[in-house]
């Protein structure tokens, strides 16, 4: 019904049809906030209805449902900020953080939530701040200091496009949790900083690292398409495509070879010519060479 109303520009009628029963109204308000996200007039009307409901009830389920609708009015934003800072329920605090995503004057409240006692609230705040340039230093502090691997991983993912995050992401490659290390590798793959390539090649070149993580680093280098990684990729492929090696080590070599084919297809094919690569390696190289680089080298960005 909501989708049909949106198609017919009947947002006003939808607001008028919201039931009086609290739970039914909460469901309609949550759906309306999503369907009419691009209609500021309807969003404001929904926010006014949601605020009246919010002030009349303290029930968790009801407040959780209507939180997204509140963000379209200043009074609703105030209610969300207050609940984010003070509500006893961490699930509701997390939902308030999500509802404040993209709200211009919510940055301070979201930065404060990075210190919330509940990891899920800190994660929700990090996601809400992921495109907020003024919060980079606060998110770097989370990446460096937070005690929960999943929170640090979320901070890493949100800093992927920040060149000034390279040092912290490089340090996170030594984290004890593979969750954090994997997220740091993924972020370095997307970094606009050319020195991120050296961080990844240095990691890949260390045989003591877990094979699953070295494979992730090799794949990340293929995504960066930086020709300066070719030497290390070829060296790893040379050492780890031997059919006598365990499958998990061969997987690192094959991934390095596939990434080399993306970065420098001629060099990868020359490697195959002088080696006795197995069928899996040959197939990986040809697939990667056909795929090529999806993005320009960071040096060209």
Secondary structure, DSSP 8 states (H G I E B T S, - for coil): -HHHHHHTT-HHHHHHT--SSHHHHHHHHHHHHHHTTT-HHHHHHHHHHHHHHHHH---HHHHHHHHHHHTTSHHHHHHHHHHHHH-S-HHHHHHHHHHTTT-GGGHHHHHHHTT-SSHHHHHHHHHHTTT-GGGHHHHHHHHHH-S-HHHHHHHHHHTTT-GGGHHHHHHHTT-S-HHHHHHHHHHHHH-S-TTHHHHHHHHHT-TTS-HHHHHHHHHHHHHHT-GGGHHHHHHHHHHH--TTS-HHHHHHHHHHHHHHHHH-HHHHHHHHHHS---HHHHHHHHHHHHH--SS--GGG-
